[in-house]
Amino acid sequence: MNFKTFASASLFAVLGFGTLAAHAASAPMDDAAVMQYRYGDHLDVQKVLSVQDDQSNACGLVNTRMDYLDSKGQQQSVQYRTYATGGCHEN
């Protein structure tokens, strides 16, 4: 195996791992009862119970989930994308 072949194989391996990491970061939170928000959807929010991000130390777009009570007192959950800035700046 020559250097060029080894370098090409290494490059493809690194890019493959990067693709897997990007896919994992954009994968939805695990819960079938969570509604996926689409722009313009009407939400019946009476009280917000919690808001949580997939990755608190990420920089860029992350999945965010909001748990809330609707006007009938039923607990609902909605997932949407937000721009996280937790990992963008060093202290």
N, CA, C and O atoms as a Tinker XYZ file with bonds, in Angstrom:
   364  protein
     1  N      0.850000   -1.171000    0.000000    73     2
     2  CA     0.000000    0.000000    0.000000    64     1     3
     3  C      0.895000    1.233000    0.000000    63     2     4     5
     4  O      1.757000    1.382000    0.865000    81     3
     5  N      0.687000    2.106000   -0.965000    73     3     6
     6  CA     1.507000    3.300000   -1.021000    64     5     7
     7  C      0.864000    4.447000   -0.237000    63     6     8     9
     8  O     -0.266000    4.328000    0.235000    81     7
     9  N      1.575000    5.524000   -0.108000    73     7    10
    10  CA     1.131000    6.659000    0.716000    64     9    11
    11  C     -0.157000    7.273000    0.186000    63    10    12    13
    12  O     -1.032000    7.647000    0.967000    81    11
    13  N     -0.282000    7.383000   -1.139000    73    11    14
    14  CA    -1.473000    8.003000   -1.738000    64    13    15
    15  C     -2.731000    7.185000   -1.415000    63    14    16    17
    16  O     -3.776000    7.758000   -1.108000    81    15
    17  N     -2.639000    5.882000   -1.481000    73    15    18
    18  CA    -3.777000    5.018000   -1.160000    64    17    19
    19  C     -4.128000    5.135000    0.317000    63    18    20    21
    20  O     -5.302000    5.227000    0.677000    81    19
    21  N     -3.119000    5.130000    1.162000    73    19    22
    22  CA    -3.342000    5.259000    2.598000    64    21    23
    23  C     -3.977000    6.609000    2.941000    63    22    24    25
    24  O     -4.888000    6.675000    3.765000    81    23
    25  N     -3.499000    7.679000    2.313000    73    23    26
    26  CA    -4.041000    9.016000    2.571000    64    25    27
    27  C     -5.500000    9.106000    2.112000    63    26    28    29
    28  O     -6.330000    9.699000    2.800000    81    27
    29  N     -5.809000    8.526000    0.966000    73    27    30
    30  CA    -7.187000    8.541000    0.459000    64    29    31
    31  C     -8.113000    7.761000    1.387000    63    30    32    33
    32  O     -9.213000    8.218000    1.696000    81    31
    33  N     -7.672000    6.586000    1.832000    73    31    34
    34  CA    -8.491000    5.777000    2.730000    64    33    35
    35  C     -8.712000    6.503000    4.047000    63    34    36    37
    36  O     -9.814000    6.460000    4.594000    81    35
    37  N     -7.696000    7.162000    4.564000    73    35    38
    38  CA    -7.825000    7.907000    5.816000    64    37    39
    39  C     -8.795000    9.070000    5.664000    63    38    40    41
    40  O     -9.605000    9.326000    6.555000    81    39
    41  N     -8.715000    9.774000    4.541000    73    39    42
    42  CA    -9.602000   10.907000    4.284000    64    41    43
    43  C    -11.054000   10.450000    4.240000    63    42    44    45
    44  O    -11.921000   11.083000    4.841000    81    43
    45  N    -11.324000    9.357000    3.535000    73    43    46
    46  CA   -12.695000    8.857000    3.450000    64    45    47
    47  C    -13.197000    8.370000    4.811000    63    46    48    49
    48  O    -14.380000    8.522000    5.119000    81    47
    49  N    -12.332000    7.798000    5.615000    73    47    50
    50  CA   -12.730000    7.358000    6.955000    64    49    51
    51  C    -13.098000    8.551000    7.827000    63    50    52    53
    52  O    -14.106000    8.516000    8.533000    81    51
    53  N    -12.296000    9.597000    7.784000    73    51    54
    54  CA   -12.567000   10.802000    8.586000    64    53    55
    55  C    -13.862000   11.462000    8.131000    63    54    56    57
    56  O    -14.672000   11.875000    8.961000    81    55
    57  N    -14.066000   11.564000    6.818000    73    55    58
    58  CA   -15.299000   12.157000    6.308000    64    57    59
    59  C    -16.510000   11.313000    6.677000    63    58    60    61
    60  O    -17.577000   11.855000    6.965000    81    59
    61  N    -16.360000    9.999000    6.673000    73    59    62
    62  CA   -17.453000    9.113000    7.064000    64    61    63
    63  C    -17.841000    9.294000    8.511000    63    62    64    65
    64  O    -19.027000    9.340000    8.837000    81    63
    65  N    -16.843000    9.400000    9.395000    73    63    66
    66  CA   -17.144000    9.635000   10.812000    64    65    67
    67  C    -17.790000   11.002000   11.012000    63    66    68    69
    68  O    -18.680000   11.151000   11.849000    81    67
    69  N    -17.349000   11.994000   10.254000    73    67    70
    70  CA   -17.954000   13.324000   10.347000    64    69    71
    71  C    -19.409000   13.311000    9.924000    63    70    72    73
    72  O    -20.244000   13.985000   10.527000    81    71
    73  N    -19.714000   12.541000    8.881000    73    71    74
    74  CA   -21.097000   12.423000    8.416000    64    73    75
    75  C    -21.963000   11.753000    9.470000    63    74    76    77
    76  O    -23.089000   12.186000    9.714000    81    75
    77  N    -21.451000   10.705000   10.096000    73    75    78
    78  CA   -22.208000   10.031000   11.149000    64    77    79
    79  C    -22.464000   10.958000   12.331000    63    78    80    81
    80  O    -23.556000   10.953000   12.900000    81    79
    81  N    -21.472000   11.747000   12.700000    73    79    82
    82  CA   -21.640000   12.676000   13.816000    64    81    83
    83  C    -22.667000   13.752000   13.484000    63    82    84    85
    84  O    -23.478000   14.117000   14.335000    81    83
    85  N    -22.642000   14.265000   12.251000    73    83    86
    86  CA   -23.609000   15.290000   11.847000    64    85    87
    87  C    -25.020000   14.724000   11.827000    63    86    88    89
    88  O    -25.971000   15.401000   12.220000    81    87
    89  N    -25.158000   13.490000   11.374000    73    87    90
    90  CA   -26.477000   12.861000   11.351000    64    89    91
    91  C    -26.996000   12.643000   12.770000    63    90    92    93
    92  O    -28.177000   12.864000   13.037000    81    91
    93  N    -26.138000   12.217000   13.666000    73    91    94
    94  CA   -26.541000   11.995000   15.056000    64    93    95
    95  C    -26.956000   13.303000   15.713000    63    94    96    97
    96  O    -27.887000   13.324000   16.518000    81    95
    97  N    -26.275000   14.394000   15.379000    73    95    98
    98  CA   -26.609000   15.689000   15.970000    64    97    99
    99  C    -27.948000   16.217000   15.484000    63    98   100   101
   100  O    -28.612000   16.964000   16.203000    81    99
   101  N    -28.363000   15.838000   14.262000    73    99   102
   102  CA   -29.617000   16.338000   13.722000    64   101   103
   103  C    -30.756000   15.347000   13.890000    63   102   104   105
   104  O    -31.875000   15.636000   13.466000    81   103
   105  N    -30.513000   14.185000   14.496000    73   103   106
   106  CA   -31.557000   13.185000   14.714000    64   105   107
   107  C    -32.534000   13.694000   15.770000    63   106   108   109
   108  O    -32.124000   14.348000   16.729000    81   107
   109  N    -33.819000   13.398000   15.602000    73   107   110
   110  CA   -34.796000   13.882000   16.568000    64   109   111
   111  C    -34.649000   13.207000   17.922000    63   110   112   113
   112  O    -34.089000   12.116000   18.030000    81   111
   113  N    -35.164000   13.875000   18.958000    73   111   114
   114  CA   -35.172000   13.298000   20.294000    64   113   115
   115  C    -36.080000   12.069000   20.267000    63   114   116   117
   116  O    -37.037000   12.021000   19.495000    81   115
   117  N    -35.786000   11.092000   21.095000    73   115   118
   118  CA   -36.520000    9.828000   21.082000    64   117   119
   119  C    -37.826000    9.925000   21.848000    63   118   120   121
   120  O    -37.844000    9.815000   23.074000    81   119
   121  N    -38.909000   10.130000   21.131000    73   119   122
   122  CA   -40.241000   10.092000   21.725000    64   121   123
   123  C    -41.259000   10.189000   20.599000    63   122   124   125
   124  O    -41.296000   11.179000   19.869000    81   123
   125  N    -42.080000    9.162000   20.462000    73   123   126
   126  CA   -43.049000    9.114000   19.368000    64   125   127
   127  C    -44.194000   10.105000   19.574000    63   126   128   129
   128  O    -44.845000   10.483000   18.600000    81   127
   129  N    -44.463000   10.538000   20.811000    73   127   130
   130  CA   -45.592000   11.424000   21.097000    64   129   131
   131  C    -45.267000   12.896000   20.861000    63   130   132   133
   132  O    -46.124000   13.750000   21.088000    81   131
   133  N    -44.074000   13.211000   20.419000    73   131   134
   134  CA   -43.667000   14.595000   20.225000    64   133   135
   135  C    -44.082000   15.065000   18.826000    63   134   136   137
   136  O    -43.755000   14.431000   17.822000    81   135
   137  N    -44.802000   16.180000   18.781000    73   135   138
   138  CA   -45.212000   16.755000   17.507000    64   137   139
   139  C    -44.042000   17.530000   16.892000    63   138   140   141
   140  O    -43.337000   18.250000   17.599000    81   139
   141  N    -43.839000   17.388000   15.603000    73   139   142
   142  CA   -42.814000   18.150000   14.892000    64   141   143
   143  C    -43.439000   19.472000   14.463000    63   142   144   145
   144  O    -44.393000   19.490000   13.685000    81   143
   145  N    -42.899000   20.576000   14.970000    73   143   146
   146  CA   -43.441000   21.897000   14.636000    64   145   147
   147  C    -43.072000   22.271000   13.211000    63   146   148   149
   148  O    -41.944000   22.054000   12.767000    81   147
   149  N    -44.037000   22.833000   12.506000    73   147   150
   150  CA   -43.804000   23.390000   11.174000    64   149   151
   151  C    -44.256000   24.847000   11.209000    63   150   152   153
   152  O    -45.239000   25.187000   11.867000    81   151
   153  N    -43.543000   25.683000   10.510000    73   151   154
   154  CA   -43.836000   27.122000   10.512000    64   153   155
   155  C    -45.314000   27.352000   10.212000    63   154   156   157
   156  O    -45.837000   26.842000    9.221000    81   155
   157  N    -45.976000   28.108000   11.058000    73   155   158
   158  CA   -47.375000   28.425000   10.884000    64   157   159
   159  C    -48.318000   27.544000   11.685000    63   158   160   161
   160  O    -49.512000   27.833000   11.756000    81   159
   161  N    -47.808000   26.465000   12.294000    73   159   162
   162  CA   -48.656000   25.605000   13.132000    64   161   163
   163  C    -49.180000   26.403000   14.317000    63   162   164   165
   164  O    -48.452000   27.198000   14.911000    81   163
   165  N    -50.443000   26.188000   14.657000    73   163   166
   166  CA   -51.031000   26.835000   15.828000    64   165   167
   167  C    -50.811000   25.944000   17.043000    63   166   168   169
   168  O    -51.180000   24.770000   17.030000    81   167
   169  N    -50.223000   26.489000   18.074000    73   167   170
   170  CA   -50.009000   25.758000   19.319000    64   169   171
   171  C    -50.927000   26.315000   20.391000    63   170   172   173
   172  O    -51.006000   27.529000   20.581000    81   171
   173  N    -51.618000   25.433000   21.088000    73   171   174
   174  CA   -52.513000   25.806000   22.182000    64   173   175
   175  C    -51.730000   25.680000   23.489000    63   174   176   177
   176  O    -51.859000   24.686000   24.204000    81   175
   177  N    -50.917000   26.695000   23.795000    73   175   178
   178  CA   -50.049000   26.649000   24.970000    64   177   179
   179  C    -50.661000   27.473000   26.093000    63   178   180   181
   180  O    -50.818000   28.689000   25.981000    81   179
   181  N    -51.004000   26.790000   27.175000    73   179   182
   182  CA   -51.510000   27.474000   28.359000    64   181   183
   183  C    -50.376000   27.727000   29.349000    63   182   184   185
   184  O    -50.287000   28.801000   29.944000    81   183
   185  N    -49.501000   26.712000   29.522000    73   183   186
   186  CA   -48.386000   26.838000   30.460000    64   185   187
   187  C    -47.217000   25.997000   29.963000    63   186   188   189
   188  O    -47.393000   24.823000   29.637000    81   187
   189  N    -46.026000   26.587000   29.904000    73   187   190
   190  CA   -44.819000   25.876000   29.500000    64   189   191
   191  C    -44.270000   25.140000   30.715000    63   190   192   193
   192  O    -44.063000   25.738000   31.771000    81   191
   193  N    -44.034000   23.831000   30.560000    73   191   194
   194  CA   -43.495000   23.016000   31.648000    64   193   195
   195  C    -41.975000   22.933000   31.585000    63   194   196   197
   196  O    -41.306000   23.044000   32.613000    81   195
   197  N    -41.424000   22.741000   30.393000    73   195   198
   198  CA   -39.969000   22.664000   30.252000    64   197   199
   199  C    -39.568000   22.882000   28.794000    63   198   200   201
   200  O    -40.338000   22.634000   27.867000    81   199
   201  N    -38.332000   23.354000   28.630000    73   199   202
   202  CA   -37.708000   23.498000   27.311000    64   201   203
   203  C    -36.314000   22.912000   27.435000    63   202   204   205
   204  O    -35.550000   23.301000   28.317000    81   203
   205  N    -35.975000   21.965000   26.544000    73   203   206
   206  CA   -34.671000   21.325000   26.624000    64   205   207
   207  C    -34.080000   21.109000   25.237000    63   206   208   209
   208  O    -34.794000   20.797000   24.284000    81   207
   209  N    -32.761000   21.281000   25.142000    73   207   210
   210  CA   -32.020000   21.088000   23.898000    64   209   211
   211  C    -31.406000   19.704000   23.870000    63   210   212   213
   212  O    -31.149000   19.102000   24.913000    81   211
   213  N    -31.169000   19.196000   22.643000    73   211   214
   214  CA   -30.458000   17.934000   22.465000    64   213   215
   215  C    -29.047000   18.029000   23.030000    63   214   216   217
   216  O    -28.597000   17.140000   23.753000    81   215
   217  N    -28.350000   19.116000   22.693000    73   215   218
   218  CA   -26.949000   19.275000   23.082000    64   217   219
   219  C    -26.750000   20.669000   23.637000    63   218   220   221
   220  O    -26.822000   21.649000   22.895000    81   219
   221  N    -26.502000   20.769000   24.917000    73   219   222
   222  CA   -26.373000   22.080000   25.543000    64   221   223
   223  C    -25.052000   22.775000   25.207000    63   222   224   225
   224  O    -24.956000   23.996000   25.336000    81   223
   225  N    -24.026000   22.019000   24.775000    73   223   226
   226  CA   -22.731000   22.626000   24.472000    64   225   227
   227  C    -22.504000   22.752000   22.973000    63   226   228   229
   228  O    -21.371000   22.955000   22.538000    81   227
   229  N    -23.558000   22.634000   22.178000    73   227   230
   230  CA   -23.436000   22.706000   20.722000    64   229   231
   231  C    -23.431000   24.157000   20.255000    63   230   232   233
   232  O    -23.829000   25.069000   20.980000    81   231
   233  N    -22.978000   24.338000   19.052000    73   231   234
   234  CA   -22.995000   25.645000   18.398000    64   233   235
   235  C    -23.663000   25.450000   17.046000    63   234   236   237
   236  O    -23.166000   24.691000   16.213000    81   235
   237  N    -24.769000   26.117000   16.821000    73   235   238
   238  CA   -25.493000   25.953000   15.567000    64   237   239
   239  C    -26.885000   25.405000   15.823000    63   238   240   241
   240  O    -27.412000   25.526000   16.929000    81   239
   241  N    -27.485000   24.799000   14.795000    73   239   242
   242  CA   -28.839000   24.289000   14.901000    64   241   243
   243  C    -28.889000   23.001000   15.715000    63   242   244   245
   244  O    -28.096000   22.085000   15.496000    81   243
   245  N    -29.822000   22.940000   16.650000    73   243   246
   246  CA   -30.043000   21.757000   17.474000    64   245   247
   247  C    -31.547000   21.518000   17.592000    63   246   248   249
   248  O    -32.349000   22.426000   17.371000    81   247
   249  N    -31.917000   20.300000   17.939000    73   247   250
   250  CA   -33.309000   19.981000   18.214000    64   249   251
   251  C    -33.656000   20.476000   19.610000    63   250   252   253
   252  O    -32.887000   20.295000   20.554000    81   251
   253  N    -34.807000   21.094000   19.730000    73   251   254
   254  CA   -35.292000   21.591000   21.012000    64   253   255
   255  C    -36.689000   21.044000   21.232000    63   254   256   257
   256  O    -37.490000   20.966000   20.300000    81   255
   257  N    -36.974000   20.668000   22.458000    73   255   258
   258  CA   -38.281000   20.118000   22.798000    64   257   259
   259  C    -38.915000   20.973000   23.885000    63   258   260   261
   260  O    -38.276000   21.313000   24.880000    81   259
   261  N    -40.181000   21.315000   23.678000    73   259   262
   262  CA   -40.934000   22.060000   24.667000    64   261   263
   263  C    -42.106000   21.196000   25.127000    63   262   264   265
   264  O    -42.905000   20.729000   24.315000    81   263
   265  N    -42.195000   20.991000   26.437000    73   263   266
   266  CA   -43.336000   20.298000   27.049000    64   265   267
   267  C    -44.240000   21.366000   27.639000    63   266   268   269
   268  O    -43.766000   22.286000   28.306000    81   267
   269  N    -45.548000   21.248000   27.396000    73   267   270
   270  CA   -46.474000   22.285000   27.846000    64   269   271
   271  C    -47.846000   21.696000   28.130000    63   270   272   273
   272  O    -48.147000   20.564000   27.752000    81   271
   273  N    -48.665000   22.484000   28.800000    73   271   274
   274  CA   -50.062000   22.141000   29.026000    64   273   275
   275  C    -50.915000   22.954000   28.069000    63   274   276   277
   276  O    -50.700000   24.156000   27.910000    81   275
   277  N    -51.892000   22.301000   27.425000    73   275   278
   278  CA   -52.800000   23.033000   26.544000    64   277   279
   279  C    -53.963000   23.593000   27.360000    63   278   280   281
   280  O    -53.997000   23.427000   28.579000    81   279
   281  N    -54.912000   24.252000   26.706000    73   279   282
   282  CA   -56.020000   24.897000   27.410000    64   281   283
   283  C    -56.953000   23.891000   28.082000    63   282   284   285
   284  O    -57.754000   24.274000   28.934000    81   283
   285  N    -56.863000   22.611000   27.713000    73   283   286
   286  CA   -57.680000   21.571000   28.347000    64   285   287
   287  C    -56.938000   20.884000   29.488000    63   286   288   289
   288  O    -57.480000   19.972000   30.114000    81   287
   289  N    -55.694000   21.311000   29.771000    73   287   290
   290  CA   -54.910000   20.724000   30.843000    64   289   291
   291  C    -54.151000   19.471000   30.441000    63   290   292   293
   292  O    -53.550000   18.813000   31.291000    81   291
   293  N    -54.169000   19.130000   29.155000    73   291   294
   294  CA   -53.466000   17.950000   28.655000    64   293   295
   295  C    -52.003000   18.299000   28.382000    63   294   296   297
   296  O    -51.700000   19.355000   27.826000    81   295
   297  N    -51.101000   17.401000   28.777000    73   295   298
   298  CA   -49.679000   17.647000   28.508000    64   297   299
   299  C    -49.378000   17.328000   27.049000    63   298   300   301
   300  O    -49.769000   16.278000   26.539000    81   299
   301  N    -48.685000   18.237000   26.389000    73   299   302
   302  CA   -48.293000   18.104000   24.986000    64   301   303
   303  C    -46.797000   18.348000   24.878000    63   302   304   305
   304  O    -46.187000   18.938000   25.770000    81   303
   305  N    -46.211000   17.888000   23.776000    73   303   306
   306  CA   -44.794000   18.130000   23.500000    64   305   307
   307  C    -44.634000   18.506000   22.040000    63   306   308   309
   308  O    -45.302000   17.956000   21.165000    81   307
   309  N    -43.748000   19.443000   21.790000    73   307   310
   310  CA   -43.455000   19.856000   20.428000    64   309   311
   311  C    -41.939000   19.944000   20.273000    63   310   312   313
   312  O    -41.233000   20.376000   21.184000    81   311
   313  N    -41.455000   19.530000   19.115000    73   311   314
   314  CA   -40.016000   19.598000   18.832000    64   313   315
   315  C    -39.800000   20.535000   17.658000    63   314   316   317
   316  O    -40.568000   20.534000   16.696000    81   315
   317  N    -38.750000   21.331000   17.747000    73   315   318
   318  CA   -38.426000   22.298000   16.704000    64   317   319
   319  C    -36.930000   22.544000   16.709000    63   318   320   321
   320  O    -36.228000   22.094000   17.614000    81   319
   321  N    -36.437000   23.252000   15.708000    73   319   322
   322  CA   -35.013000   23.545000   15.595000    64   321   323
   323  C    -34.747000   24.953000   16.106000    63   322   324   325
   324  O    -35.479000   25.888000   15.783000    81   323
   325  N    -33.687000   25.097000   16.912000    73   323   326
   326  CA   -33.262000   26.407000   17.390000    64   325   327
   327  C    -31.758000   26.545000   17.178000    63   326   328   329
   328  O    -31.060000   25.568000   16.908000    81   327
   329  N    -31.287000   27.749000   17.304000    73   327   330
   330  CA   -29.865000   28.018000   17.161000    64   329   331
   331  C    -29.246000   28.089000   18.551000    63   330   332   333
   332  O    -29.472000   29.042000   19.296000    81   331
   333  N    -28.468000   27.075000   18.888000    73   331   334
   334  CA   -27.807000   27.026000   20.194000    64   333   335
   335  C    -26.480000   27.744000   20.127000    63   334   336   337
   336  O    -25.759000   27.647000   19.134000    81   335
   337  N    -26.165000   28.448000   21.164000    73   335   338
   338  CA   -24.896000   29.184000   21.206000    64   337   339
   339  C    -24.018000   28.770000   22.365000    63   338   340   341
   340  O    -22.995000   29.403000   22.627000    81   339
   341  N    -24.404000   27.711000   23.066000    73   339   342
   342  CA   -23.670000   27.284000   24.255000    64   341   343
   343  C    -22.221000   26.946000   23.998000    63   342   344   345
   344  O    -21.374000   27.222000   24.847000    81   343
   345  N    -21.902000   26.356000   22.856000    73   343   346
   346  CA   -20.535000   25.953000   22.576000    64   345   347
   347  C    -19.814000   26.864000   21.609000    63   346   348   349
   348  O    -18.732000   26.523000   21.132000    81   347
   349  N    -20.396000   28.028000   21.307000    73   347   350
   350  CA   -19.816000   28.922000   20.303000    64   349   351
   351  C    -18.702000   29.809000   20.846000    63   350   352   353
   352  O    -17.832000   30.243000   20.090000    81   351
   353  N    -18.718000   30.078000   22.122000    73   351   354
   354  CA   -17.775000   31.026000   22.693000    64   353   355
   355  C    -17.046000   30.395000   23.868000    63   354   356   357
   356  O    -17.628000   29.633000   24.640000    81   355
   357  N    -15.792000   30.713000   23.990000    73   355   358
   358  CA   -15.029000   30.262000   25.147000    64   357   359
   359  C    -15.091000   31.321000   26.227000    63   358   360   361
   360  O    -15.124000   32.516000   25.931000    81   359
   361  N    -15.107000   30.895000   27.464000    73   359   362
   362  CA   -15.174000   31.857000   28.587000    64   361   363
   363  C    -13.827000   32.372000   28.940000    63   362   364
   364  O    -13.698000   33.185000   29.855000    81   363
